[in-house]
């Protein structure tokens, strides 16, 4: 049985690898596998991390956004703990099968959401004292340096705890701030690559999988769907699936939107939205469930899809020009997938969630949820 590590480079659009010097990743590509895959829509953090750690689509695991709105009460709340999961992530199942596991994340919210039984659980925002003593104090969440600390904490965990399976994710702050051709992004990729190279050297017993939860793209135009519809006398509640507490990254503006509208006004609302520049598609709940395999009870009556340059948000005006890098739509679902010492063929790695299937094969573990998805 080989041990396995999955590294999720949060927000790492494939273009970042194309434009950066990454000798360690190049070595993986030449000696193992490197290709393109896709994540699920909405292409936001919570939805894709849970898909990766369950090997399932949102229709099965139940997470459809970073923020959930209850139309029955008119109240909303952040999706930040395991109450919203329809089933456990891989950690509990691996523990039942005698495997020791580790989870390392940057954001505290992800630890509460994803930690369903990990033996070692570390959030870089509030790490254990023994990790600080070994690695040093972590940098702020809004920094590139926090990602280097995260990978250093992974190395410490592999060395000191020896888990059979580890999942680690960085944050996408740098990729929100800088595009693939920016020097800052290329420097960041280089420093991540250095640490990945040390992992290859120092931990040869581990199969290593690298992917991303979503990509990233420049946005120039923003729409507030609720304000837009209000001009025509249509009342609607808009919920951005990207919405979370880390607004510096994206300002709660992303390329997908959930909209709650009275049934009598949905046809009128759809026509008004499609007439707005930047709105590419308006799907009914049933259409979105069928196309993107979403849990119907946790999305809007209408699901909005933006064009490549547009985001939806809660704004001060119906339409607004913006300058930011964000994600959320199907245009940011493309992700890299790399595999080192994997027994899988490249054709079996089409989705970011497929890296879990690969890791379980390395661990010689059969897991019911994987069998259901197949």
ChimeraX attribute file (.defattr): number of C-alpha atoms within 10 A of each C-alpha:
attribute: neighborCount
match mode: 1-to-1
recipient: residues
	/A:1	11
	/A:2	17
	/A:3	23
	/A:4	26
	/A:5	24
	/A:6	25
	/A:7	21
	/A:8	24
	/A:9	23
	/A:10	26
	/A:11	29
	/A:12	27
	/A:13	25
	/A:14	21
	/A:15	17
	/A:16	23
	/A:17	18
	/A:18	12
	/A:19	16
	/A:20	19
	/A:21	16
	/A:22	20
	/A:23	14
	/A:24	19
	/A:25	24
	/A:26	16
	/A:27	15
	/A:28	20
	/A:29	16
	/A:30	11
	/A:31	12
	/A:32	19
	/A:33	21
	/A:34	22
	/A:35	16
	/A:36	17
	/A:37	20
	/A:38	24
	/A:39	29
	/A:40	29
	/A:41	26
	/A:42	30
	/A:43	31
	/A:44	30
	/A:45	23
	/A:46	24
	/A:47	26
	/A:48	29
	/A:49	26
	/A:50	26
	/A:51	26
	/A:52	27
	/A:53	22
	/A:54	26
	/A:55	28
	/A:56	24
	/A:57	24
	/A:58	27
	/A:59	19
	/A:60	19
	/A:61	23
	/A:62	21
	/A:63	26
	/A:64	30
	/A:65	30
	/A:66	21
	/A:67	20
	/A:68	21
	/A:69	23
	/A:70	14
	/A:71	13
	/A:72	6
	/A:73	7
	/A:74	8
	/A:75	9
	/A:76	12
	/A:77	12
	/A:78	14
	/A:79	23
	/A:80	19
	/A:81	16
	/A:82	19
	/A:83	10
	/A:84	14
	/A:85	18
	/A:86	13
	/A:87	14
	/A:88	18
	/A:89	26
	/A:90	25
	/A:91	25
	/A:92	16
	/A:93	19
	/A:94	21
	/A:95	14
	/A:96	10
	/A:97	12
	/A:98	9
	/A:99	18
	/A:100	20
	/A:101	24
	/A:102	24
	/A:103	26
	/A:104	26
	/A:105	27
	/A:106	25
	/A:107	18
	/A:108	16
	/A:109	20
	/A:110	22
	/A:111	21
	/A:112	16
	/A:113	19
	/A:114	25
	/A:115	23
	/A:116	20
	/A:117	20
	/A:118	26
	/A:119	17
	/A:120	15
	/A:121	23
	/A:122	24
	/A:123	20
	/A:124	26
	/A:125	16
	/A:126	13
	/A:127	18
	/A:128	12
	/A:129	11
	/A:130	9
	/A:131	18
	/A:132	15
	/A:133	9
	/A:134	11
	/A:135	16
	/A:136	13
	/A:137	15
	/A:138	20
	/A:139	16
	/A:140	12
	/A:141	17
	/A:142	14
	/A:143	13
	/A:144	23
	/A:145	16
	/A:146	21
	/A:147	27
	/A:148	20
	/A:149	21
	/A:150	24
	/A:151	21
	/A:152	20
	/A:153	24
	/A:154	27
	/A:155	20
	/A:156	15
	/A:157	20
	/A:158	20
	/A:159	12
	/A:160	9
	/A:161	14
	/A:162	16
	/A:163	21
	/A:164	22
	/A:165	26
	/A:166	27
	/A:167	22
	/A:168	23
	/A:169	26
	/A:170	25
	/A:171	24
	/A:172	26
	/A:173	20
	/A:174	21
	/A:175	26
	/A:176	22
	/A:177	17
	/A:178	19
	/A:179	20
	/A:180	21
	/A:181	13
	/A:182	15
	/A:183	13
	/A:184	16
	/A:185	21
	/A:186	21
	/A:187	14
	/A:188	20
	/A:189	23
	/A:190	19
	/A:191	18
	/A:192	21
	/A:193	21
	/A:194	15
	/A:195	18
	/A:196	22
	/A:197	17
	/A:198	13
	/A:199	19
	/A:200	17
	/A:201	10
	/A:202	13
	/A:203	15
	/A:204	13
	/A:205	14
	/A:206	25
	/A:207	22
	/A:208	26
	/A:209	25
	/A:210	23
	/A:211	32
	/A:212	30
	/A:213	32
	/A:214	36
	/A:215	31
	/A:216	29
	/A:217	23
	/A:218	19
	/A:219	21
	/A:220	14
	/A:221	20
	/A:222	27
	/A:223	29
	/A:224	21
	/A:225	28
	/A:226	25
	/A:227	21
	/A:228	20
	/A:229	18
	/A:230	13
	/A:231	11
	/A:232	11
	/A:233	11
	/A:234	17
	/A:235	17
	/A:236	20
	/A:237	17
	/A:238	22
	/A:239	26
	/A:240	27
	/A:241	29
	/A:242	32
	/A:243	23
	/A:244	21
	/A:245	14
	/A:246	14
	/A:247	11
	/A:248	11
	/A:249	20
	/A:250	20
	/A:251	17
	/A:252	21
	/A:253	29
	/A:254	28
	/A:255	34
	/A:256	31
	/A:257	28
	/A:258	26
	/A:259	23
	/A:260	20
	/A:261	21
	/A:262	13
	/A:263	10
	/A:264	8
	/A:265	13
	/A:266	18
	/A:267	12
	/A:268	13
	/A:269	27
	/A:270	19
	/A:271	11
	/A:272	17
	/A:273	20
	/A:274	14
	/A:275	11
	/A:276	14
	/A:277	14
	/A:278	21
	/A:279	23
	/A:280	15
	/A:281	14
	/A:282	22
	/A:283	17
	/A:284	17
	/A:285	20
	/A:286	15
	/A:287	15
	/A:288	21
	/A:289	18
	/A:290	13
	/A:291	10
	/A:292	15
	/A:293	18
	/A:294	26
	/A:295	20
	/A:296	18
	/A:297	13
	/A:298	20
	/A:299	24
	/A:300	23
	/A:301	21
	/A:302	22
	/A:303	23
	/A:304	24
	/A:305	25
	/A:306	25
	/A:307	18
	/A:308	20
	/A:309	19
	/A:310	29
	/A:311	33
	/A:312	32
	/A:313	28
	/A:314	19
	/A:315	17
	/A:316	10
	/A:317	13
	/A:318	19
	/A:319	19
	/A:320	16
	/A:321	11
	/A:322	16
	/A:323	11
	/A:324	19
	/A:325	21
	/A:326	31
	/A:327	29
	/A:328	30
	/A:329	27
	/A:330	22
	/A:331	19
	/A:332	26
	/A:333	26
	/A:334	24
	/A:335	27
	/A:336	27
	/A:337	26
	/A:338	25
	/A:339	27
	/A:340	23
	/A:341	18
	/A:342	21
	/A:343	13
	/A:344	18
	/A:345	11
	/A:346	16
	/A:347	7
	/A:348	11
	/A:349	23
	/A:350	17
	/A:351	21
	/A:352	31
	/A:353	27
	/A:354	24
	/A:355	28
	/A:356	24
	/A:357	24
	/A:358	23
	/A:359	27
	/A:360	19
	/A:361	19
	/A:362	21
	/A:363	18
	/A:364	12
	/A:365	15
	/A:366	14
	/A:367	17
	/A:368	10
	/A:369	19
	/A:370	16
	/A:371	10
	/A:372	10
	/A:373	11
	/A:374	9
